[in-house]
Each structure stands twice: as structure tokens, then as C-alpha cells.
Amino acid sequence: MANQDENFKKVVSHCKEYGFVFPSSEVYDGLSAVYDYGPYGVELKNNIKKYWWQSMVQMHENIVGLDAAIFMHPKTWKASGHVDAFNDPLIDNKDSKKRYRADVLVEDYMEKVEGKINKEIKKAKKRFGDSFDEKQYRETNPRVVGYLEKNAAIAKRLAEGTLEEIRDLIIELEIACPVSGSKEWTDVRQFNLMFSTQLGTVAGEEGKLYLRPETAQGIFVNFLNVQKTSRQKIPFGIAQIGKAFRNEIVARQFIFRMREFEQMEMQFFVRPGEEMKWYNYWKEARLEWHKAMGSPAEKLRFHDHDKLAHYANAAVDIQFDFPFGFREIEGIHSRTDFDLKQHQELSGRNIQYFDPELQENYVPYVVETSIGCDRMFLAAISNAYTEEMVPDAKGKDSQRIVLKLHPAIAPIKCAVLPLLKNKEELTEKAKAIFNKIKFSFNCQYDEKDAIGRRYRRQDAIGTPYCVTVDFETLEENTVTLRDRDTLEQIRIPIEEIEQHVSKGVDMKNLFLK
Ligand code: GAP
């Protein structure tokens, strides 16, 4: 656990130090759970979005894009169920006046129990050495079995309990406020997560608008507009990337849980009765998408929902092993015809599809894939963050921090570095190369500091290639091309730089895996 915390802290401070992510309005001490993306962060985020968009819209003839507004007619959120049911159970501590999510307090308690289990296992591993069988130990050691049974019972009560029962659980487990240590709790109440604002021209409740808590509803209300204008036939999908807003009570774990974040969602419209076939298809397709971008298989897993949302008849999360453990990165939901039917009812408009093959009208079923762009960013960067020993210019071992991002999503693809700063013939040549290759991909010219330090700086932001311009360049028109991961340096003619780098950083590499 301590190790995990340490690693996470390193990732967070790396993001700040190298211009990936800053706390929002930091000059005013920041705004809780709101973050800004810096110069390299915005490049990485844009590349993740590009990869997602191309894999959906460009790679599928039957998926088209949309960019709906953040503000929507307020009835949208009544129809979707968000006004009545988009709630978290909230509890206040009477002494510290701090507000918590009641379920998270219980989950934190369970995590501590899990920590005790891990401690027992670690001790036993040390004691039994190579002959240790963890599975058997978990099933037979009385203390571990006791802890596991305790957690299972708590999880059941949490999933099935009413608000009152969840409060009882908190009291029974003697959970104290992390700030004051007090066990004086209020009742548990439901707290709606939507942010609201006011339309300028209409007074009172009538003019109340919400900042969308998911992008999906913009797709649902545009279903017929898109279907008719793009002449798509079912099955087909609509993809969208955009901001979403949730007034999260628990705001922690950096960009994992934000109040303003970005979603990449695709709604796939299918014939009623065919939704499970497509649900299984998208489940596998999405897992492959993650793997292709460099997330190792062992850091990904499916997690079926214990409790289905009001709109779903099947739902699974893809979880990623973040530095703080396995957590949801993406949801795949079979949303039935709930949303379209609700919009049909509240708007009074007919939202039906005429199926030319079946010669029949129906409200399509929907399979949704929904991934948080910021969570994907955090997954990519924490997976890529590596500390390792490598030989320095003098052949001595030295530590480097390198972001081993997939080259196709790296913020800068190629750095152009004159060997020395104060040799005009080198800097001129390097600038000319930079000005030539910048049309093909994102590159950077850097002449400050010794060459070794510049390599380290490029490693730290994940640049897959460095081109170095030296005295041989002036005579032979060749440069060295350094590979970030292997550290291998090859000598190539200047005319071949673009071809070489383009080949390595091409997004096609992600699709053809
Ligand atoms: N349209 C379905 C939907 O919104 P969700 O599971 O609530 O489902 C989908 O959200 C994804 O959005 C999550 O898997 C997560 O990656 C991302 N997400 C949700 N809340 C978030 C938050 N507060 N901060 C960052 N990402 C979030």
C-alpha cells in the first residue's frame, strides 16, 4: 500500500513538473477536483481522443460522429431519470462539518480489512517461501477467511441496504470522521450530482438548466436527426466526445474523479432482442482497444455490475490497475430502449425507426460504450511512468525517468537537438531540419543544456525519437536517431528522418495490431 501511494505521488508530481496537468486556478490555491491540462497534457489527451475517434468513426462504416451542446432542454434530464435518480448517499459529520459519501466511508473501511488480508499473506509468503500457495492460504487460514467473510457481509449490506441501514452500518463498524475522529454522524441523505444554472431569459424553476452529467443524452435526442441525415441502417452507432459535469462529493485520486471531465461515448442502436450479441461484441472490442494502446492484459479486467442502473439490462466495467488499485475506466451498458422511449414519452414525438428488412417500426435497443478521457489519460501515464537505470554518456549507470507511452499517442514525436548550443553551424542546420519535418508530426527543437540532459528531458515527456545534429551532419548530411526505449542510436540520412519517424508513430500501428 505504502509503495502504491509512493508511486501515485510520483506520477502526480511528474504530471505537474513536466507540464501535463495543473490544479485549476492554482494561484488561488486550486479548485477541488478540477484540473487543467498543460502543454504536453493537452497533446497526450488530444492523441487519446484521436485514437478513440478514429477507432470508432473512421474504422466503422456504420458509426458516425456528433457534437451536441452541453446545455440541453431541462426535460431531457427528467426523461433520462437524472433529476430523480442521479444521486449519491451523503452523510455529514456533526463535529467536523465535513461531508462524505456514506458508501465510500464503508468502502474505505473494507479497504482497510483488505489491507489486513494482504499483510497476513505477505507474512505467510515470507515464512513459507517458494512453497507458498496463496489461493489455498486464502481459503484455509482462519484469520484471512474471517476477514474475507466480514468484507463479503459488509458488501452485501451496502449493496442492498436502505439509507437508514447504511447509516446503521457506519455506526456499527465504528467508522470515524477521517478529519476529526468523531463518530457523530447525521442521517444519510440522497444528494443529486447534477450542477444547475439559470437560463438568462426565464425566471425561477422554469429557467433551470443542468450541465450535462453524461454526453449520451445528446446522442439519444439526436437519434433520428443523425439516422436520417447519414442514411444509416440499424445496427449503427453515434460517437461523441465532450465535457460532462458531476458534483462529486468525494473528490480525490487526482484526475480519476473530477467535477468537470471528458467522456468518449458511443451509442450503438440495434434491433430489440439482438442487444446481448452486440453487448458481448463491444465488450471484447473495447478490451482490445485498451490493449493495443499499451495497457498490459494483466492490468485490465472486467467487473460485472452488482446493481444495475435503472436503464440497463446488462452492464460491465473495464477496470484498470491504477497505482491505487483496480478501478473503473470504462463502462459497457446494454441500455435497452429506456432512453429513447422516455424521450418519446416526454417530448410527445415519435422516435421510432422503420426497419426496411423487417418492414416494421420499432424503438431500437442501445448498447453503450462510455470511457472517461481523463481516466484513460491517468491510466496511460501511470502505466508509462518508468524509473530505470541506463548507461549515461560515459557508460556509467544512471537513473532515468521515462514515459514509455505508445509512440502514436506521445505528445512530441521527435526532438531535434544540435549537439552544441554555441556552434551556429549546428544550430542553423538543426533548425532547418526542424522546420522541414514539423509539417509531418509534432516535434520540438531544443538546444538548452548538455545533450545528455536534453535526452533525459525528452524521455520524461515520452518523446519516442531524438534527432541529433553533429559535425558529421555538416559533412555527410546524416543525423543520429535515438530510440527512447532501446536507447539505440542509428545514423540515417536527413531525408529519411520523416519516413523513419512517421513509420514508428503512425496511428495505423494501433489499428493493425
Ligand atoms: N453514459 C454512461 C455513463 O456516464 P458512467 O459509468 O457514469 O456511465 C462513464 O461514466 C465513464 O465516465 C466512467 O467509466 C469514467 O471513466 C468516466 N467518469 C465518470 N465519472 C467521472 C468523474 N467524476 N471524473 C472522471 N471521469 C469520470
Boltz pocket constraint, residues with backbone or C-beta under 6 A from the ligand:
constraints:
  - pocket:
      binder: B
      contacts: [[A, 213], [A, 214], [A, 215], [A, 216], [A, 246], [A, 248], [A, 255], [A, 256], [A, 257], [A, 258], [A, 259], [A, 261], [A, 262], [A, 263], [A, 265], [A, 328], [A, 329], [A, 330], [A, 331], [A, 368], [A, 370], [A, 371], [A, 372], [A, 373], [A, 374], [A, 375]]
      max_distance: 6.0
